[in-house]
């Protein structure tokens, strides 16, 4: 049985937007609920100067806003590029934890793919 061809750039972009928003929402909500599980992922250079819990709250708000922006469908190319940069920054700043963060590289490229699909 041959499967029908599906070619829908709009559906692909929607799928990427929702998928990226879900991971941002999960990380933001989980870090608000149990900050002790997440504060260790913040770069030491920042936590040595500022409270890790406070930084985490601000970053969680940033992630929530970024997720909302992706879901809004407004200027998606820019939201996707900012998402890619954010995820790349997470990987780079946690390189010693690469066995955990390596999956984020696929998410970086998913965000880049979304930016390339969008024509805003």
C-alpha positions as CSV (number, residue, x, y, z in Angstrom):
1,X,0.0,0.0,0.0
2,X,1.4,3.3,-1.1
3,X,1.0,6.3,1.3
4,X,-0.4,9.5,-0.2
5,X,2.1,12.3,-0.6
6,X,1.7,15.0,2.0
7,X,3.2,18.3,1.2
8,X,2.1,21.0,3.4
9,X,4.6,23.6,4.4
10,X,2.0,25.4,6.6
11,X,1.3,22.2,8.5
12,X,5.0,21.5,8.9
13,X,5.5,25.0,10.2
14,X,2.6,24.7,12.6
15,X,4.0,21.3,13.9
16,X,7.4,22.9,14.5
17,X,5.9,25.9,16.2
18,X,3.8,23.7,18.6
19,X,6.7,21.3,19.2
20,X,9.2,24.0,20.1
21,X,6.6,25.8,22.2
22,X,5.9,22.7,24.2
23,X,9.5,22.2,25.1
24,X,9.8,25.8,26.2
25,X,6.6,25.6,28.2
26,X,7.7,22.4,29.9
27,X,11.1,23.8,30.9
28,X,9.6,27.0,32.1
29,X,6.8,25.4,34.2
30,X,9.1,22.7,35.6
31,X,11.7,25.2,36.6
32,X,9.1,27.3,38.4
33,X,7.6,24.2,40.2
34,X,11.0,22.7,41.2
35,X,13.7,25.3,40.7
36,X,16.3,23.1,42.6
37,X,16.2,20.6,39.7
38,X,17.0,23.3,37.2
39,X,19.2,25.9,38.9
40,X,22.3,23.8,38.3
41,X,22.0,24.3,34.5
42,X,22.6,28.0,34.8
43,X,26.1,29.2,33.9
44,X,28.3,29.5,36.9
45,X,29.6,32.9,35.7
46,X,26.0,34.2,36.2
47,X,25.2,32.4,39.4
48,X,28.4,33.6,41.0
49,X,27.1,37.2,40.7
50,X,23.3,36.8,41.0
51,X,20.9,34.5,42.8
52,X,20.4,31.4,40.7
53,X,16.7,31.2,41.8
54,X,16.1,34.8,40.7
55,X,17.9,34.2,37.3
56,X,15.8,31.0,36.8
57,X,12.6,32.9,37.4
58,X,13.5,35.5,34.8
59,X,14.6,32.8,32.3
60,X,11.3,30.9,32.9
61,X,9.4,34.1,32.1
62,X,11.5,34.5,29.0
63,X,10.8,30.9,27.9
64,X,7.0,31.4,28.5
65,X,7.0,34.6,26.4
66,X,9.0,32.9,23.7
67,X,6.6,30.0,23.6
68,X,3.6,32.3,23.4
69,X,5.3,34.2,20.6
70,X,5.8,30.9,18.6
71,X,2.2,30.0,19.2
72,X,0.9,33.4,18.2
73,X,2.1,32.9,14.6
74,X,3.3,36.6,14.5
75,X,6.8,37.2,13.0
76,X,7.5,33.5,13.4
77,X,10.9,33.6,11.6
78,X,12.3,35.9,14.3
79,X,10.8,33.9,17.1
80,X,12.3,30.7,15.6
81,X,15.7,32.3,15.2
82,X,15.6,33.5,18.9
83,X,14.6,30.0,19.9
84,X,17.5,28.5,18.0
85,X,19.9,31.0,19.6
86,X,18.5,30.3,23.1
87,X,18.8,26.5,22.7
88,X,22.3,26.8,21.2
89,X,23.2,28.9,24.2
90,X,21.9,26.3,26.5
91,X,24.0,23.6,24.8
92,X,27.1,25.8,24.7
93,X,26.8,26.9,28.4
94,X,26.3,23.3,29.5
95,X,28.9,21.6,27.4
96,X,30.1,19.6,30.3
97,X,26.6,18.0,30.4
98,X,26.6,17.2,26.7
99,X,25.4,13.7,27.3
100,X,22.1,15.4,28.5
101,X,22.0,18.4,26.2
102,X,23.0,16.8,22.9
103,X,19.3,16.4,22.0
104,X,18.9,20.1,22.1
105,X,21.0,20.3,18.9
106,X,18.2,18.7,17.0
107,X,15.9,21.3,18.5
108,X,18.2,24.1,17.3
109,X,17.9,22.7,13.8
110,X,14.2,22.3,14.1
111,X,14.0,26.0,15.0
112,X,16.2,26.9,12.1
113,X,14.0,24.8,9.8
114,X,11.0,26.7,11.1
115,X,12.7,30.0,10.3
116,X,13.4,28.8,6.8
117,X,9.8,27.7,6.2
118,X,8.4,31.1,7.3
119,X,8.0,33.9,4.8
120,X,7.2,36.8,7.1
